[in-house]
């Protein structure tokens, strides 16, 4: 376990509010990270994806960096723009 992980675990134990908020925030962060990673694996820049979606690079950046409350339709369009398809899993 690295220093950051140790800090997070200590903080979660001290603050129930932090622990609850952390899990939600982390899940939202992971969505953006998955999108960015998929785009990069497809060999595309944010500008290229924006052009395919008829939007601006700043919109793609927002999707990748602030994925909270992202619409399913937006995820589907993003996936299509990078040559992928969206699949969901409820666990």
N, CA, C and O atoms as a GROMACS GRO file, in nm:
protein
  364
    1UNK      N    1   0.085  -0.118   0.000
    1UNK     CA    2   0.000   0.000   0.000
    1UNK      C    3   0.089   0.124   0.000
    1UNK      O    4   0.179   0.136   0.083
    2UNK      N    5   0.064   0.216  -0.094
    2UNK     CA    6   0.148   0.335  -0.100
    2UNK      C    7   0.097   0.442  -0.002
    2UNK      O    8  -0.004   0.423   0.065
    3UNK      N    9   0.170   0.553   0.005
    3UNK     CA   10   0.137   0.659   0.102
    3UNK      C   11  -0.004   0.717   0.081
    3UNK      O   12  -0.075   0.745   0.177
    4UNK      N   13  -0.041   0.734  -0.045
    4UNK     CA   14  -0.174   0.790  -0.073
    4UNK      C   15  -0.283   0.695  -0.024
    4UNK      O   16  -0.380   0.739   0.038
    5UNK      N   17  -0.268   0.569  -0.051
    5UNK     CA   18  -0.367   0.470  -0.005
    5UNK      C   19  -0.376   0.467   0.147
    5UNK      O   20  -0.485   0.456   0.203
    6UNK      N   21  -0.261   0.478   0.214
    6UNK     CA   22  -0.260   0.480   0.361
    6UNK      C   23  -0.334   0.604   0.413
    6UNK      O   24  -0.412   0.595   0.508
    7UNK      N   25  -0.307   0.717   0.350
    7UNK     CA   26  -0.373   0.841   0.391
    7UNK      C   27  -0.524   0.829   0.375
    7UNK      O   28  -0.600   0.865   0.465
    8UNK      N   29  -0.568   0.777   0.259
    8UNK     CA   30  -0.712   0.764   0.232
    8UNK      C   31  -0.778   0.673   0.336
    8UNK      O   32  -0.885   0.704   0.386
    9UNK      N   33  -0.715   0.563   0.366
    9UNK     CA   34  -0.772   0.470   0.465
    9UNK      C   35  -0.782   0.534   0.603
    9UNK      O   36  -0.883   0.518   0.671
   10UNK      N   37  -0.678   0.606   0.644
   10UNK     CA   38  -0.682   0.675   0.774
   10UNK      C   39  -0.793   0.780   0.777
   10UNK      O   40  -0.867   0.791   0.874
   11UNK      N   41  -0.803   0.855   0.668
   11UNK     CA   42  -0.904   0.961   0.660
   11UNK      C   43  -1.044   0.902   0.662
   11UNK      O   44  -1.134   0.958   0.726
   12UNK      N   45  -1.066   0.790   0.593
   12UNK     CA   46  -1.197   0.725   0.594
   12UNK      C   47  -1.236   0.682   0.735
   12UNK      O   48  -1.352   0.693   0.774
   13UNK      N   49  -1.138   0.631   0.811
   13UNK     CA   50  -1.166   0.586   0.948
   13UNK      C   51  -1.202   0.703   1.039
   13UNK      O   52  -1.285   0.689   1.129
   14UNK      N   53  -1.141   0.819   1.015
   14UNK     CA   54  -1.166   0.936   1.098
   14UNK      C   55  -1.296   1.007   1.063
   14UNK      O   56  -1.360   1.068   1.149
   15UNK      N   57  -1.336   0.999   0.936
   15UNK     CA   58  -1.450   1.079   0.892
   15UNK      C   59  -1.548   0.996   0.807
   15UNK      O   60  -1.520   0.967   0.690
   16UNK      N   61  -1.661   0.960   0.865
   16UNK     CA   62  -1.762   0.887   0.787
   16UNK      C   63  -1.811   0.966   0.665
   16UNK      O   64  -1.840   0.908   0.560
   17UNK      N   65  -1.820   1.097   0.678
   17UNK     CA   66  -1.863   1.181   0.566
   17UNK      C   67  -1.762   1.174   0.452
   17UNK      O   68  -1.800   1.165   0.335
   18UNK      N   69  -1.634   1.178   0.486
   18UNK     CA   70  -1.530   1.166   0.384
   18UNK      C   71  -1.538   1.030   0.316
   18UNK      O   72  -1.528   1.020   0.194
   19UNK      N   73  -1.556   0.926   0.396
   19UNK     CA   74  -1.562   0.790   0.342
   19UNK      C   75  -1.677   0.776   0.243
   19UNK      O   76  -1.659   0.721   0.135
   20UNK      N   77  -1.794   0.826   0.278
   20UNK     CA   78  -1.910   0.817   0.189
   20UNK      C   79  -1.889   0.898   0.062
   20UNK      O   80  -1.917   0.851  -0.048
   21UNK      N   81  -1.839   1.018   0.077
   21UNK     CA   82  -1.814   1.105  -0.038
   21UNK      C   83  -1.702   1.054  -0.126
   21UNK      O   84  -1.706   1.072  -0.248
   22UNK      N   85  -1.603   0.993  -0.065
   22UNK     CA   86  -1.488   0.943  -0.141
   22UNK      C   87  -1.531   0.835  -0.238
   22UNK      O   88  -1.491   0.837  -0.355
   23UNK      N   89  -1.612   0.742  -0.193
   23UNK     CA   90  -1.654   0.631  -0.279
   23UNK      C   91  -1.731   0.683  -0.400
   23UNK      O   92  -1.708   0.638  -0.512
   24UNK      N   93  -1.822   0.776  -0.378
   24UNK     CA   94  -1.898   0.834  -0.489
   24UNK      C   95  -1.806   0.908  -0.585
   24UNK      O   96  -1.814   0.890  -0.706
   25UNK      N   97  -1.722   0.991  -0.531
   25UNK     CA   98  -1.629   1.068  -0.614
   25UNK      C   99  -1.533   0.979  -0.691
   25UNK      O  100  -1.502   1.006  -0.806
   26UNK      N  101  -1.487   0.874  -0.627
   26UNK     CA  102  -1.394   0.783  -0.692
   26UNK      C  103  -1.460   0.711  -0.809
   26UNK      O  104  -1.397   0.692  -0.914
   27UNK      N  105  -1.585   0.671  -0.793
   27UNK     CA  106  -1.657   0.605  -0.903
   27UNK      C  107  -1.671   0.700  -1.021
   27UNK      O  108  -1.654   0.658  -1.136
   28UNK      N  109  -1.702   0.825  -0.995
   28UNK     CA  110  -1.715   0.924  -1.102
   28UNK      C  111  -1.580   0.948  -1.169
   28UNK      O  112  -1.573   0.963  -1.291
   29UNK      N  113  -1.474   0.953  -1.091
   29UNK     CA  114  -1.339   0.970  -1.144
   29UNK      C  115  -1.304   0.855  -1.237
   29UNK      O  116  -1.246   0.875  -1.344
   30UNK      N  117  -1.340   0.733  -1.196
   30UNK     CA  118  -1.307   0.615  -1.276
   30UNK      C  119  -1.376   0.619  -1.412
   30UNK      O  120  -1.319   0.574  -1.511
   31UNK      N  121  -1.498   0.670  -1.418
   31UNK     CA  122  -1.569   0.679  -1.545
   31UNK      C  123  -1.489   0.768  -1.641
   31UNK      O  124  -1.467   0.730  -1.756
   32UNK      N  125  -1.448   0.882  -1.595
   32UNK     CA  126  -1.370   0.973  -1.679
   32UNK      C  127  -1.238   0.911  -1.721
   32UNK      O  128  -1.195   0.927  -1.835
   33UNK      N  129  -1.174   0.840  -1.629
   33UNK     CA  130  -1.047   0.775  -1.659
   33UNK      C  131  -1.065   0.666  -1.764
   33UNK      O  132  -0.981   0.652  -1.854
   34UNK      N  133  -1.172   0.589  -1.754
   34UNK     CA  134  -1.201   0.484  -1.853
   34UNK      C  135  -1.222   0.548  -1.991
   34UNK      O  136  -1.172   0.497  -2.091
   35UNK      N  137  -1.295   0.658  -1.996
   35UNK     CA  138  -1.320   0.725  -2.123
   35UNK      C  139  -1.191   0.777  -2.184
   35UNK      O  140  -1.166   0.757  -2.303
   36UNK      N  141  -1.109   0.843  -2.104
   36UNK     CA  142  -0.982   0.897  -2.156
   36UNK      C  143  -0.890   0.786  -2.203
   36UNK      O  144  -0.829   0.796  -2.310
   37UNK      N  145  -0.881   0.679  -2.125
   37UNK     CA  146  -0.795   0.567  -2.161
   37UNK      C  147  -0.841   0.503  -2.292
   37UNK      O  148  -0.759   0.469  -2.378
   38UNK      N  149  -0.972   0.486  -2.308
   38UNK     CA  150  -1.026   0.427  -2.431
   38UNK      C  151  -0.997   0.517  -2.551
   38UNK      O  152  -0.962   0.469  -2.659
   39UNK      N  153  -1.011   0.648  -2.532
   39UNK     CA  154  -0.981   0.742  -2.641
   39UNK      C  155  -0.835   0.733  -2.681
   39UNK      O  156  -0.802   0.728  -2.799
   40UNK      N  157  -0.748   0.731  -2.582
   40UNK     CA  158  -0.604   0.724  -2.609
   40UNK      C  159  -0.567   0.592  -2.677
   40UNK      O  160  -0.485   0.591  -2.768
   41UNK      N  161  -0.627   0.481  -2.633
   41UNK     CA  162  -0.601   0.351  -2.697
   41UNK      C  163  -0.648   0.350  -2.842
   41UNK      O  164  -0.591   0.280  -2.926
   42UNK      N  165  -0.753   0.427  -2.870
   42UNK     CA  166  -0.804   0.438  -3.007
   42UNK      C  167  -0.714   0.528  -3.092
   42UNK      O  168  -0.734   0.540  -3.213
   43UNK      N  169  -0.616   0.592  -3.027
   43UNK     CA  170  -0.523   0.678  -3.099
   43UNK      C  171  -0.582   0.812  -3.138
   43UNK      O  172  -0.540   0.872  -3.238
   44UNK      N  173  -0.678   0.858  -3.062
   44UNK     CA  174  -0.746   0.984  -3.094
   44UNK      C  175  -0.716   1.092  -2.992
   44UNK      O  176  -0.696   1.065  -2.874
   45UNK      N  177  -0.713   1.215  -3.040
   45UNK     CA  178  -0.698   1.329  -2.950
   45UNK      C  179  -0.837   1.379  -2.910
   45UNK      O  180  -0.938   1.339  -2.969
   46UNK      N  181  -0.840   1.465  -2.812
   46UNK     CA  182  -0.968   1.525  -2.773
   46UNK      C  183  -1.025   1.606  -2.889
   46UNK      O  184  -1.146   1.607  -2.911
   47UNK      N  185  -0.939   1.673  -2.964
   47UNK     CA  186  -0.984   1.750  -3.080
   47UNK      C  187  -1.052   1.661  -3.184
   47UNK      O  188  -1.155   1.697  -3.240
   48UNK      N  189  -0.994   1.545  -3.208
   48UNK     CA  190  -1.049   1.453  -3.307
   48UNK      C  191  -1.186   1.398  -3.263
   48UNK      O  192  -1.278   1.388  -3.344
   49UNK      N  193  -1.196   1.364  -3.136
   49UNK     CA  194  -1.324   1.316  -3.085
   49UNK      C  195  -1.428   1.428  -3.090
   49UNK      O  196  -1.544   1.405  -3.125
   50UNK      N  197  -1.387   1.547  -3.054
   50UNK     CA  198  -1.478   1.662  -3.059
   50UNK      C  199  -1.530   1.683  -3.201
   50UNK      O  200  -1.649   1.709  -3.220
   51UNK      N  201  -1.443   1.673  -3.299
   51UNK     CA  202  -1.486   1.691  -3.438
   51UNK      C  203  -1.587   1.584  -3.478
   51UNK      O  204  -1.685   1.613  -3.547
   52UNK      N  205  -1.564   1.461  -3.434
   52UNK     CA  206  -1.656   1.351  -3.467
   52UNK      C  207  -1.792   1.371  -3.400
   52UNK      O  208  -1.894   1.326  -3.453
   53UNK      N  209  -1.794   1.437  -3.286
   53UNK     CA  210  -1.918   1.461  -3.213
   53UNK      C  211  -1.977   1.599  -3.241
   53UNK      O  212  -2.079   1.637  -3.183
   54UNK      N  213  -1.912   1.673  -3.329
   54UNK     CA  214  -1.957   1.808  -3.364
   54UNK      C  215  -1.968   1.897  -3.240
   54UNK      O  216  -2.069   1.964  -3.218
   55UNK      N  217  -1.862   1.896  -3.161
   55UNK     CA  218  -1.857   1.977  -3.039
   55UNK      C  219  -1.716   2.033  -3.024
   55UNK      O  220  -1.636   2.023  -3.117
   56UNK      N  221  -1.687   2.092  -2.911
   56UNK     CA  222  -1.556   2.152  -2.886
   56UNK      C  223  -1.470   2.061  -2.800
   56UNK      O  224  -1.520   1.975  -2.728
   57UNK      N  225  -1.340   2.083  -2.809
   57UNK     CA  226  -1.245   2.007  -2.728
   57UNK      C  227  -1.276   2.024  -2.580
   57UNK      O  228  -1.262   1.929  -2.502
   58UNK      N  229  -1.318   2.142  -2.539
   58UNK     CA  230  -1.347   2.167  -2.398
   58UNK      C  231  -1.460   2.077  -2.348
   58UNK      O  232  -1.461   2.038  -2.231
   59UNK      N  233  -1.554   2.044  -2.435
   59UNK     CA  234  -1.663   1.954  -2.396
   59UNK      C  235  -1.610   1.813  -2.371
   59UNK      O  236  -1.655   1.746  -2.278
   60UNK      N  237  -1.515   1.769  -2.453
   60UNK     CA  238  -1.456   1.637  -2.435
   60UNK      C  239  -1.373   1.635  -2.306
   60UNK      O  240  -1.377   1.537  -2.232
   61UNK      N  241  -1.301   1.740  -2.281
   61UNK     CA  242  -1.223   1.752  -2.158
   61UNK      C  243  -1.315   1.745  -2.036
   61UNK      O  244  -1.284   1.678  -1.937
   62UNK      N  245  -1.427   1.814  -2.043
   62UNK     CA  246  -1.524   1.813  -1.933
   62UNK      C  247  -1.578   1.672  -1.910
   62UNK      O  248  -1.592   1.629  -1.795
   63UNK      N  249  -1.607   1.602  -2.018
   63UNK     CA  250  -1.657   1.464  -2.006
   63UNK      C  251  -1.553   1.376  -1.937
   63UNK      O  252  -1.587   1.298  -1.848
   64UNK      N  253  -1.428   1.389  -1.977
   64UNK     CA  254  -1.322   1.305  -1.922
   64UNK      C  255  -1.282   1.342  -1.780
   64UNK      O  256  -1.240   1.257  -1.702
   65UNK      N  257  -1.296   1.469  -1.745
   65UNK     CA  258  -1.249   1.515  -1.614
   65UNK      C  259  -1.359   1.537  -1.512
   65UNK      O  260  -1.331   1.548  -1.392
   66UNK      N  261  -1.483   1.544  -1.557
   66UNK     CA  262  -1.595   1.570  -1.466
   66UNK      C  263  -1.712   1.484  -1.510
   66UNK      O  264  -1.812   1.537  -1.559
   67UNK      N  265  -1.701   1.355  -1.495
   67UNK     CA  266  -1.800   1.262  -1.547
   67UNK      C  267  -1.924   1.247  -1.459
   67UNK      O  268  -2.010   1.164  -1.488
   68UNK      N  269  -1.934   1.326  -1.353
   68UNK     CA  270  -2.052   1.314  -1.269
   68UNK      C  271  -2.176   1.356  -1.348
   68UNK      O  272  -2.173   1.451  -1.425
   69UNK      N  273  -2.284   1.283  -1.327
   69UNK     CA  274  -2.411   1.310  -1.392
   69UNK      C  275  -2.406   1.305  -1.545
   69UNK      O  276  -2.482   1.374  -1.612
   70UNK      N  277  -2.316   1.225  -1.600
   70UNK     CA  278  -2.307   1.214  -1.745
   70UNK      C  279  -2.425   1.129  -1.795
   70UNK      O  280  -2.461   1.029  -1.734
   71UNK      N  281  -2.483   1.170  -1.903
   71UNK     CA  282  -2.597   1.098  -1.959
   71UNK      C  283  -2.551   0.972  -2.030
   71UNK      O  284  -2.442   0.966  -2.087
   72UNK      N  285  -2.636   0.872  -2.025
   72UNK     CA  286  -2.609   0.748  -2.095
   72UNK      C  287  -2.594   0.773  -2.245
   72UNK      O  288  -2.509   0.713  -2.310
   73UNK      N  289  -2.677   0.860  -2.300
   73UNK     CA  290  -2.669   0.891  -2.443
   73UNK      C  291  -2.535   0.954  -2.478
   73UNK      O  292  -2.482   0.931  -2.586
   74UNK      N  293  -2.480   1.033  -2.388
   74UNK     CA  294  -2.348   1.094  -2.411
   74UNK      C  295  -2.240   0.988  -2.410
   74UNK      O  296  -2.149   0.991  -2.493
   75UNK      N  297  -2.249   0.895  -2.316
   75UNK     CA  298  -2.153   0.784  -2.313
   75UNK      C  299  -2.159   0.702  -2.441
   75UNK      O  300  -2.055   0.662  -2.495
   76UNK      N  301  -2.280   0.677  -2.490
   76UNK     CA  302  -2.296   0.600  -2.614
   76UNK      C  303  -2.234   0.673  -2.733
   76UNK      O  304  -2.166   0.611  -2.815
   77UNK      N  305  -2.257   0.802  -2.742
   77UNK     CA  306  -2.201   0.881  -2.852
   77UNK      C  307  -2.049   0.886  -2.844
   77UNK      O  308  -1.980   0.875  -2.946
   78UNK      N  309  -1.996   0.903  -2.724
   78UNK     CA  310  -1.851   0.906  -2.704
   78UNK      C  311  -1.791   0.774  -2.750
   78UNK      O  312  -1.693   0.772  -2.824
   79UNK      N  313  -1.850   0.664  -2.705
   79UNK     CA  314  -1.800   0.531  -2.743
   79UNK      C  315  -1.801   0.514  -2.894
   79UNK      O  316  -1.704   0.466  -2.952
   80UNK      N  317  -1.908   0.552  -2.956
   80UNK     CA  318  -1.919   0.540  -3.102
   80UNK      C  319  -1.813   0.624  -3.171
   80UNK      O  320  -1.754   0.581  -3.271
   81UNK      N  321  -1.788   0.744  -3.120
   81UNK     CA  322  -1.690   0.834  -3.180
   81UNK      C  323  -1.548   0.778  -3.176
   81UNK      O  324  -1.466   0.812  -3.260
   82UNK      N  325  -1.521   0.692  -3.078
   82UNK     CA  326  -1.386   0.634  -3.069
   82UNK      C  327  -1.384   0.492  -3.126
   82UNK      O  328  -1.286   0.419  -3.109
   83UNK      N  329  -1.492   0.455  -3.194
   83UNK     CA  330  -1.496   0.324  -3.259
   83UNK      C  331  -1.526   0.208  -3.166
   83UNK      O  332  -1.487   0.095  -3.194
   84UNK      N  333  -1.593   0.237  -3.058
   84UNK     CA  334  -1.628   0.133  -2.959
   84UNK      C  335  -1.778   0.131  -2.941
   84UNK      O  336  -1.850   0.212  -2.999
   85UNK      N  337  -1.824   0.037  -2.859
   85UNK     CA  338  -1.965   0.037  -2.821
   85UNK      C  339  -1.971   0.030  -2.669
   85UNK      O  340  -1.882  -0.023  -2.604
   86UNK      N  341  -2.075   0.084  -2.617
   86UNK     CA  342  -2.093   0.092  -2.473
   86UNK      C  343  -2.163  -0.033  -2.423
   86UNK      O  344  -2.264  -0.076  -2.479
   87UNK      N  345  -2.109  -0.092  -2.318
   87UNK     CA  346  -2.176  -0.201  -2.249
   87UNK      C  347  -2.182  -0.165  -2.101
   87UNK      O  348  -2.089  -0.105  -2.048
   88UNK      N  349  -2.291  -0.203  -2.037
   88UNK     CA  350  -2.309  -0.173  -1.895
   88UNK      C  351  -2.316  -0.303  -1.816
   88UNK      O  352  -2.358  -0.407  -1.866
   89UNK      N  353  -2.273  -0.293  -1.692
   89UNK     CA  354  -2.278  -0.408  -1.603
   89UNK      C  355  -2.325  -0.358  -1.467
   89UNK      O  356  -2.272  -0.262  -1.412
   90UNK      N  357  -2.423  -0.425  -1.414
   90UNK     CA  358  -2.470  -0.392  -1.280
   90UNK      C  359  -2.415  -0.501  -1.188
   90UNK      O  360  -2.442  -0.620  -1.207
   91UNK      N  361  -2.338  -0.459  -1.089
   91UNK     CA  362  -2.275  -0.556  -0.999
   91UNK      C  363  -2.321  -0.535  -0.857
   91UNK      O  364  -2.278  -0.607  -0.767
   0.00000   0.00000   0.00000
